[in-house]
């Protein structure tokens, strides 16, 4: 078998899958190219310092959470 027939067999065999792979590769390349040509996003630039200086609280504020009983009370039986 010569190289011409081998080459044509390589192109003809599974041609649909090869065409889909080629289209997907082109679209992927197009997306990357579009992203690299965009200007940098504004939030990547230097951010100015905040206008108000935040100072920490002198002591942390702790609010005690109510503690639920570990075992609930049993309901008392009615007296007769």
C-alpha positions in Angstrom: 0.0 0.0 0.0 1.5 3.3 -1.0 1.4 6.5 1.0 -1.3 8.1 -1.1 -3.9 5.5 -0.3 -2.9 5.4 3.4 -3.3 9.1 3.6 -6.7 9.1 1.9 -7.8 6.2 4.2 -6.6 8.2 7.2 -8.7 11.2 6.1 -11.8 9.2 5.2 -11.9 6.9 8.2 -14.0 8.5 11.0 -14.4 11.8 9.1 -17.3 13.0 11.2 -15.4 12.7 14.5 -12.4 14.4 12.9 -14.5 17.3 11.6 -16.1 17.8 15.0 -12.7 17.8 16.7 -11.4 20.3 14.2 -14.4 22.6 14.8 -14.1 22.4 18.6 -10.4 23.1 18.4 -11.0 26.2 16.3 -13.7 27.5 18.7 -11.4 26.9 21.7 -8.6 28.8 20.0 -11.0 31.6 19.1 -12.1 31.9 22.7 -8.5 32.1 24.0 -7.6 34.6 21.3 -10.6 36.8 22.2 -9.7 36.7 25.9 -6.0 37.6 25.3 -6.9 40.6 23.1 -9.2 42.2 25.7 -8.0 45.0 27.9 -7.3 44.1 31.6 -10.3 44.1 33.9 -10.7 47.3 36.0 -10.6 45.4 39.3 -7.1 44.1 38.5 -5.8 47.6 38.6 -4.5 49.3 41.7 -7.3 49.9 44.2 -7.3 53.3 46.1 -7.1 53.1 49.9 -10.4 53.2 51.8 -11.7 56.6 52.6 -12.5 55.7 56.2 -10.0 54.1 58.6 -11.6 51.2 60.3 -10.5 50.7 63.9 -10.9 47.4 65.8 -13.3 47.3 68.8 -11.6 47.6 72.2 -12.9 44.2 73.4 -14.9 41.5 71.5 -18.6 41.5 72.2 -19.6 38.0 73.4 -23.3 37.1 73.5 -24.0 33.9 75.5 -26.2 31.5 73.6 -28.9 29.7 75.6 -27.9 26.1 76.4 -30.6 23.5 75.6 -30.9 20.6 78.1 -29.0 17.5 77.1 -32.0 15.3 78.0 -35.5 16.6 77.7 -37.8 16.4 80.7 -40.2 13.6 80.8 -43.9 14.5 80.7 -45.5 14.0 84.1 -48.3 11.6 84.3 -51.7 13.1 85.3 -52.6 12.4 89.0 -55.9 10.7 89.8 
